[in-house]
Amino acid sequence: MRHEWAAFLLAVQFLTRVPILVDGIYTSERMAASVRYYPLVGLLIGGVSALVFIAAQLLFPQIIAILMAISAGLLMTGGFHEDGLADTFDGIGGGQSPDRALEIMKDSRLGTYGTLALVAALALKVATLAALPAALVIAALVAGHGLSRLSAVMVIATSDYVREAGTGKPVARDLPILSLVFVLATGVAIGVGWCLYRAPDPFVCGMLGLFVGHVLMRLIFERKLGGYTGDTLGAVQQISEIGFYLGILACL
């Protein structure tokens, strides 16, 4: 239990900017094990975003409450995944070869492709959530954040890391079967929780949208890079989250 708690804390530290005391608990094995807790950390982020939305809509129109909820998520993560999305599109859009694409993705400067991708992603999130009933917004935020991190973990489990070193290197190992089972069980628990709270049809449509987003994003970067990087994991998380929201909306 001590090992698992340490792995969970490392997952929180890696994916968020929440101040966590992890002195003395880091090992490479625990860092690799922390991957199985990514969907749980996503639930934590989504839960905070949902609470901000619930509180904000008591005072403001829904669109403002949604903007505040998304901002809360950005504050929690420091824009970690959004940065990965922007870097991925800068690299894929501007790099003529895999090596050049990887070089561009390491550049901290934001380019045209990354800016457009980031603006489009945030706009889609806001517009899609604003079109949902308030009760569905709450469920979508919680489930979407958790399941989109699961989507990113599936890339780790089924693809190859292409850098010698980088943000994703500490967790770029073969995912043990027990970790994969835990991640998938977390996804099932999210689905069961949704069905206890809301009708299952929007969730099923959301999962279809998430799957489409996952596959499309991988088609974009894996053919160019031959695998994944830490940045592309962020891109998969973002596009999967948006796909989940769009799927729910399409079902209504």
C-alpha positions in Angstrom: 0.0 0.0 0.0 2.9 2.3 0.8 4.3 1.7 -2.7 1.0 2.3 -4.4 0.4 5.5 -2.5 3.8 6.7 -3.5 3.1 5.9 -7.1 -0.2 7.7 -6.9 1.5 10.8 -5.5 4.0 10.7 -8.3 1.2 10.6 -10.8 -0.4 13.6 -9.2 3.0 15.5 -9.2 3.7 14.5 -12.9 0.3 15.5 -14.3 -0.6 18.5 -12.2 0.9 21.5 -10.5 -0.7 20.6 -7.2 2.1 20.9 -4.5 2.9 17.4 -3.4 5.6 16.4 -1.1 7.4 13.5 -2.7 10.8 13.7 -1.1 12.3 10.2 -0.6 9.6 8.3 -2.4 10.8 8.6 -6.0 12.2 5.5 -7.7 12.1 4.6 -11.4 9.9 1.6 -10.6 7.3 3.8 -8.8 7.4 6.4 -11.6 6.7 3.7 -14.1 3.9 2.3 -11.9 2.4 5.8 -11.6 1.0 5.4 -15.1 -1.9 3.2 -13.8 -3.1 6.1 -11.7 -3.4 8.6 -14.6 -7.1 8.1 -15.1 -7.7 8.6 -11.3 -5.7 11.9 -11.5 -7.9 12.8 -14.4 -11.0 12.2 -12.3 -9.5 14.5 -9.7 -8.9 17.3 -12.2 -12.4 16.8 -13.7 -13.9 16.7 -10.3 -12.4 20.1 -9.3 -13.5 21.5 -12.7 -17.0 20.3 -12.1 -17.1 21.8 -8.6 -16.0 25.1 -10.0 -18.7 24.9 -12.7 -21.4 24.1 -10.1 -20.4 27.0 -7.9 -20.0 29.4 -10.8 -23.3 28.7 -12.4 -25.0 29.9 -9.2 -23.9 33.4 -10.0 -23.1 33.5 -13.7 -24.5 32.4 -17.1 -23.5 28.8 -18.1 -20.9 29.9 -20.7 -19.0 31.9 -18.0 -19.2 29.0 -15.6 -17.8 26.7 -18.3 -14.9 29.1 -19.0 -14.2 29.2 -15.3 -14.3 25.4 -15.0 -11.9 25.0 -17.9 -9.6 27.6 -16.4 -9.6 25.7 -13.1 -8.4 22.6 -15.0 -5.7 24.6 -16.7 -4.5 26.0 -13.4 -4.4 22.5 -11.9 -2.3 21.1 -14.8 -0.4 24.2 -15.7 -1.6 23.7 -19.3 0.6 20.5 -19.4 -1.5 18.7 -22.0 -2.4 21.8 -24.0 1.4 22.5 -24.3 1.8 18.9 -25.7 -1.0 19.4 -28.2 0.6 22.7 -29.4 4.1 21.2 -29.7 2.8 18.2 -31.5 1.0 20.2 -34.2 4.0 22.5 -34.5 6.3 19.5 -35.1 4.0 17.6 -37.4 3.0 20.7 -39.4 6.5 22.2 -39.7 8.8 19.1 -39.8 9.5 17.5 -43.2 11.2 14.5 -41.6 10.8 12.7 -38.2 14.1 14.2 -36.9 13.1 17.7 -37.8 9.6 17.2 -36.3 11.1 16.0 -33.0 13.5 19.0 -33.1 10.7 21.5 -33.5 8.6 19.8 -30.8 11.5 20.4 -28.3 11.5 24.1 -29.1 9.7 26.0 -26.3 8.4 28.7 -28.8 4.9 28.4 -30.0 4.4 28.3 -33.8 1.5 28.9 -36.1 0.3 25.3 -36.2 0.5 25.0 -32.5 -1.4 28.2 -31.9 -4.1 27.3 -34.3 -4.5 23.8 -32.7 -4.6 25.3 -29.2 -7.2 27.9 -30.1 -9.3 25.4 -31.9 -9.2 22.9 -29.1 -10.2 25.4 -26.4 -12.9 26.8 -28.6 -14.3 23.4 -29.3 -14.3 22.5 -25.6 -16.2 25.7 -24.6 -18.7 25.6 -27.5 -19.5 21.9 -27.0 -19.9 22.1 -23.2 -22.0 25.2 -23.6 -24.4 23.3 -25.8 -25.0 20.6 -23.1 -27.5 20.8 -20.3 -25.8 21.8 -17.0 -26.2 18.3 -15.5 -24.5 16.7 -18.4 -21.7 19.3 -18.3 -20.9 18.1 -14.7 -20.8 14.4 -15.7 -18.9 15.2 -18.9 -16.2 17.1 -17.2 -15.5 14.4 -14.6 -15.7 11.4 -17.0 -14.0 13.2 -19.9 -10.9 14.1 -17.9 -10.6 10.6 -16.5 -11.2 8.7 -19.7 -9.0 11.0 -21.8 -6.0 10.1 -19.5 -6.9 6.5 -20.0 -6.7 7.1 -23.8 -3.2 8.5 -23.3 -2.2 5.4 -21.3 -3.3 3.2 -24.1 -0.8 4.9 -26.4 1.9 4.0 -23.8 0.7 0.4 -23.8 0.5 0.0 -27.5 3.2 2.2 -29.1 6.9 2.9 -28.9 8.6 5.9 -27.3 10.8 7.6 -30.0 13.1 9.8 -27.9 16.3 8.9 -26.1 15.2 11.3 -23.3 12.2 13.5 -22.7 9.2 14.3 -20.6 7.6 10.9 -21.3 10.8 8.8 -20.9 10.3 8.1 -17.1 7.0 6.3 -17.9 7.9 4.9 -21.3 8.1 1.3 -20.3 6.1 -1.8 -21.2 2.9 -1.5 -19.2 2.5 -4.5 -16.9 -0.7 -6.5 -17.3 -1.8 -5.7 -13.8 -1.4 -2.0 -14.5 -3.3 -2.3 -17.7 -6.1 -4.2 -16.0 -6.3 -1.5 -13.3 -6.5 1.3 -15.9 -9.2 -0.5 -17.8 -11.1 -1.2 -14.5 -11.0 2.5 -13.7 -12.5 3.2 -17.1 -15.3 0.6 -16.4 -15.9 2.2 -13.0 -16.3 5.6 -14.7 -18.9 4.1 -17.1 -20.8 2.5 -14.2 -20.7 5.7 -12.3 -22.1 7.6 -15.2 -24.9 5.1 -15.8 -25.9 5.4 -12.1 -26.1 9.2 -12.5 -27.3 9.6 -16.1 -28.7 7.7 -19.0 -26.2 5.5 -20.7 -26.7 6.6 -24.3 -24.7 9.9 -24.1 -21.9 7.9 -22.4 -21.8 5.4 -25.2 -21.8 8.2 -27.9 -19.1 10.0 -25.9 -16.9 6.8 -25.9 -17.3 6.5 -29.6 -16.2 10.1 -30.0 -13.3 9.5 -27.7 -12.2 6.5 -29.7 -12.4 8.4 -33.0 -10.3 11.3 -31.5 -7.8 8.7 -30.2 -7.4 7.0 -33.5 -7.3 10.2 -35.6 -4.6 11.8 -33.4 -2.5 8.7 -33.6 -2.8 8.6 -37.4 -1.5 12.1 -37.5 1.7 11.6 -35.4 2.6 7.9 -35.6 3.0 7.9 -39.4 5.4 10.9 -39.1 7.3 9.9 -35.9 7.0 6.2 -35.8 5.8 6.3 -32.2 5.0 8.7 -29.5 6.6 11.3 -27.3 5.4 13.1 -24.1 4.0 15.9 -26.2 1.9 13.5 -28.3 0.5 11.9 -25.2 -0.8 15.4 -24.3 -2.2 15.7 -27.8 -4.0 12.4 -27.5 -5.5 13.4 -24.1 -6.8 16.7 -25.5 -8.3 15.3 -28.7 -9.8 12.4 -26.8 -11.4 14.7 -24.3 -12.9 16.9 -27.1 -14.1 13.8 -28.9 -15.9 12.6 -25.8 -17.7 15.9 -25.4 -18.6 16.0 -29.1 -19.9 12.4 -29.0 -22.2 13.3 -26.1 -23.5 16.4 -27.9 -24.1 14.4 -31.1 -26.3 11.9 -29.1 -28.7 14.6 -27.8 
